[in-house]
Amino acid sequence: MGSNNIKRIMAETNTNIVNTNRFLKEVKSEVPVNFICLDNKGLLLTTNKVAASSDLKIIEKYLKELNNINNNEVMSSKLLQSKSYLKILKVPYFIKDMNTPILSDIVECIIKSTHIFNDIVLISQPHIIKVSPKLDIVVI
């Protein structure tokens, strides 16, 4: 997807999440979109349930119907190869006693050093999403 299309979609992230979920609900899908993030390969839509290819087609259809989007630049959607994910809730945004925001490198280092995750291989860096601009809590 072209950078102009990405900028337009990201500028109206909340509206696009609501409308995408409305499209999914109309076809009785139980997969809601929680976040729209920017990835190194394009847009990343996160859900709290495993999406099917039919869900991806609905999302792709919604994106192609946006007024200010160049349809020729909308590439086909793809599911991640992994069947599982890790969602960590209520993490402080600032590192204790340092007043420094938490970064994905720090989270990755902590995950790798924890014995629970000895056999886990991360396929990408953790995404850190602030719950609200006014709160100092993130979801990883």
N, C-alpha and C positions, 0 to 999 in steps of 0.2 A: 504494500500500500504506500502511496506517495506521502511525502512529509506534509504536504498541504492538507491532504485528507486527514492525516493523524492529528494535526493541529486543530482542525475543525471539530473532530470528534472529541478530543480531550478538552476543548474549550467548553463543551456542554456535557461533561461527563455525567452529572447527576440526571439530567433529562434523558440522556441516552440509556442509562441504567434502567430508569423507570419505564421507558418505552419498550426496551428490549424485554423486560420482565412481563409487560402487558402482552406483547406478541407471544411469548412463551406460554403465558397463562391461557390465552385464547385457544391454543391447541392442546390444552390440558397437560402441559409439561410440568413436572415437579422440580425442575432445575432453575432456581433463580440466580441471576447474575448479581454478585456482591460488589465487585470492584472492577474498574477498567484501569489498567496500568499500561505504561509504555515499556516495552521490552526491546532488546537489541534487534529483534527480527520483525517488530511491528507491535500491534496491540495485543494485550493479554487480558482476557476476561476471566475472572476467577469466580468459581461457584463453590457452594458448600456440599454439592452432590456431584456424582459422576455424570457428565453429560454424554448423550448419545449423538450419533451422527445426524439424526433428525433435528436435534436441538441446535446443532451447528448450522444446519441449512436455514433454520428460522432466523438465527442471529445474522447470518450472511445476507439473507433477504432483507432484513431490517436495515442493515448498513447500506445496501445498494439502493434502497428507497429514499434515503436522506436526500434532501433537496440540493445541498451544497457539496455533494460528494461526486467525484469523477468515478463512475461505475467501472470503467476500464482498468482502474488501478486497484480495485478491490480483489484481492487474491482469495483463493479458497481457504477455508478454515481447516485447522488441524487440531486433533486431540493430542495431548501429551502422551508419551508412551508409558509413563508410570501409572500404576493403578492405585497409588496411595499418595498422600500428602500429609504434611504436618502443619497444624495451625496452632500457634502459641498466642494465647490471649492475655490481656492485662499486663503487658511488659512496660516498665517505665521508659519514657522517651529519653530522659537524661540519665547518664551513668552516675551512680551514687557518688557524691562528694566531688564530682569533677565538672558538673554543669556542661557536659559535652553530650550532644545527641548520639544515640546508639546508631551504629552503622552496620550494614550487612556483613562486612568483613569480621566485625567483632562477634556478631551472632554466629557466623559460620565457624569461627575459632572455638567458641564455647560449645557448640554442638559437636564438633569433632573431638573435643577433649573430654566429653562426657561418656562414661562407660556404657550407658544405655544405647548409644548410637555407634558402637564399635563397627558393626557390619553394614551401616547405612552409607550409601554413596549419594551425595547431592548432585543433581544434574544441572542445577543453576544456583546462583546466589540467592539467599533468602530475601524476600520482598518485605520491606518494612512500610507499613501503612498506618499513618496517624489516624486514630479513631475520630478525632474532632480537632479543629484548629485551636480550640480553647483548652482542651485537655492535654495532659502530658502522658498519655497512654497510647501504646501502639499495638497492632496485631502483626505478627510475623508469620 
